[in-house]
Amino acid sequence: MRDKILKTLREAPNQAGIYKYLDENGKVLYIGKAKSLNKRLKSYWRFKPQLSPNPNLNRRILKMLEESDTIEYILLESETDALILENSLIKQLHPKYNILLRDDKTYPYIYIDENEEFPRFELTRKVVNGKRVLYYGPFPNGAKVLLNTLYELFPLVQKKSCLKEKKACLFYQIEKCLAPCEGRVTKEEYADILSHAKESINKPNILIEKLQKKMIDLATKERFEEAGTLRDNIETIKRLTITSTLDLVSNEDADIFAILNGVSKGVVVKLFMRSGKIISSSFSIFRSSETFNTNEAYRQTLLTFYSETSPQVPKNILIAHEFEEQESLSTLLTQRFSKKVTIKQPKRGSKRKLIEIALDNAKEILQNNHKEEEQIEYDVAELFELNTPPFRVESFDNSHMMGVATVGAMVVWSQGKWIKKDYRRYKLKAKDEYGQMREMLERRVQGFTTDSPPDLWILDGGETLRRLAVEILKKTQLHIDVIAIAKEKVDTKTHRAKGWAKDIIYTEESVYKLLPTDKRLQWVQRQRDEAHRFALLYHQNSKRREDRKEKLLEKKGIGSATIKKLIHYFGTFQAIENATYNEISVASSEKIARILKT
């Protein structure tokens, strides 16, 4: 049974690369990287008296090896190349025995280009070209509020276009700009104001004090709505950072990371120190499981956070726990950002206190972030025999009217809430529901390289559509659970009237007919209904647009029957518009072609 694995172990070269363990169905179980594939792969096994898993490995890896059928590997030039590819493939393929930390955010920075005559603050998530570009941040939350506050309190150039107009605008009249466009302020005076604004970014108490004074002044003048906005902004700025009395003597910049794994959840805490002060912080929750591995967690977090487009990386990255690839990752980041980057775990002194602050906050978050309602996800996983509690769920539905304005929608649920920024809409070409679902799911799979796969797919449809999804996923070697929900058919018809037909849930193992009061059924129905709502909304908007286009064609003297014929032939109004004279002649007649193309 181990012949294929033994053959690979004997043939694996003494070269850097990544390796994949696969099960008998070709699904990827685990992805790893190695400086020497030969040595690394052999470390998993004992060869005498016969090939068997190394008993010194942890339970998670032993379980993975028992399920393994084959090993594949890809040769690379260096260990750093292997680090990059391993991280990318883990996020893309979501292997069963790798952990997946889903904090893929790119945090915004406030930046200023001092090459400009009268510099102004702006937001960015990427590197801005320029030799004298200064970055402040990152700011995981409240960056926009912080930027708006700077322009509220300091009379700087408010808009990019202001200087081009060469004429004082409304901002000058309301005393929010000193009109450098008309020479009403010197470069030296402007630079002095700018210096105070820069200082306030790293010392947010300056902003808070100024905002409080302005808020009181507005309230005194009974301008309560404006005062309320400033009150909310004050609270947002206060929440930017974890409060700390620690004050480092040095003006060092450092990012601090602490990762803890709890009973049901884990947490990644990030602190961002600039010029010796903690200026912002953030945390993200991940689903705890027996697959947790400290080494993988830190490696994946740092590689994802410091991507090629990151505007800034400090020379010191402080971590709460040592991990295997610290040196390799330091080398990779040094090469990536063309500056010396060091990853280290402080053992003593003020930097160790920073780590303790991060760990204390991580423990506090784990204690206080438990939500009883999230128990439903564990109940769902247990009932439907899912591989893991669904940390992230994607639900799909499509909508059309007699084949017109055919669209699809995907909604996303994670940690007890809808993630609306991750919702997706799809314009679909297929005419039948099976083809529409195939088109939608295949397009979603193509996006796994940039948007990591979920733990669970929920489809509005029956067993046929569920099998379709499994077929599509099988080609990707992915581990994603799939369930489908559909109305029970009575007398071969699907009755959707409330109280008439029950919802049926299809899984890989069974078919479930649950009572309407069952919380697990209601949870799945909630996902299905949100996907249906989002798809229907998109359909209605698309239908309105197509109705307007249809009326335009009718005004040109083209009848509804001809319009339907053209839509059936070309698929969309846009395709009709882009069609040539000859194509329209073939689809309809030369008369219609003349109307549309002359």
Number of C-alpha atoms within 10 A of each C-alpha: 7 12 11 11 18 16 12 17 18 11 11 20 15 14 18 24 26 25 22 20 23 22 18 10 11 16 22 26 24 23 24 22 25 23 19 18 24 19 15 18 20 17 13 16 20 13 11 7 6 9 14 15 19 16 12 11 13 9 12 14 19 18 13 18 21 11 14 22 19 21 22 14 19 14 18 17 11 14 22 23 16 22 24 18 18 21 20 18 18 24 23 20 25 25 23 20 22 22 23 23 22 20 15 13 10 19 17 23 25 20 22 19 19 15 11 10 12 18 18 17 24 17 15 17 17 16 15 15 9 10 9 11 14 16 20 19 21 27 21 19 18 18 20 15 15 21 17 15 19 20 18 17 14 17 19 25 23 21 14 12 9 17 18 9 11 13 13 18 14 10 17 17 11 8 12 17 24 22 24 21 18 12 12 11 13 11 13 10 10 18 16 11 13 20 10 12 21 15 12 15 18 20 14 17 14 14 21 20 12 13 20 15 10 18 21 16 13 17 14 11 10 11 13 14 11 13 21 14 11 22 17 12 19 23 12 16 20 17 15 20 20 17 13 10 7 14 11 15 10 9 12 14 17 23 21 24 24 23 24 21 22 16 10 13 17 21 24 24 23 23 24 24 24 19 14 17 21 26 22 24 23 17 18 15 22 21 22 19 17 11 14 18 15 16 14 18 19 24 18 23 19 15 17 21 16 16 17 14 14 19 24 19 20 17 19 17 19 23 23 22 16 15 17 12 17 18 13 15 21 20 18 19 24 16 13 15 19 9 13 15 20 18 22 18 18 17 11 9 8 14 17 16 14 25 23 14 19 25 20 13 19 24 17 11 19 18 11 8 11 12 9 7 9 14 12 16 18 16 14 19 17 13 11 20 15 20 14 19 22 23 20 21 24 25 26 28 26 26 24 20 10 8 16 19 25 26 26 27 27 28 27 22 21 15 17 13 9 16 14 11 8 12 16 16 17 18 17 20 16 17 15 10 17 13 15 21 25 18 17 23 21 13 12 16 18 12 13 17 15 11 15 20 25 21 20 23 23 27 29 23 22 18 19 11 22 22 17 16 23 18 12 15 20 15 10 16 18 21 22 23 23 24 26 26 24 20 19 19 14 11 7 7 10 14 15 14 9 7 8 12 16 20 21 19 26 25 20 16 9 9 15 15 12 15 12 13 8 9 14 20 19 15 13 19 19 13 21 24 16 20 26 22 15 21 25 19 15 23 24 16 12 18 18 13 13 17 15 12 14 17 14 12 18 14 10 11 12 16 13 13 9 16 17 14 13 18 18 14 15 18 20 17 19 12 13 17 12 12 16 13 17 12 15 23 15 11 17 16 14 15 10 17 19 12 13 18 11 6
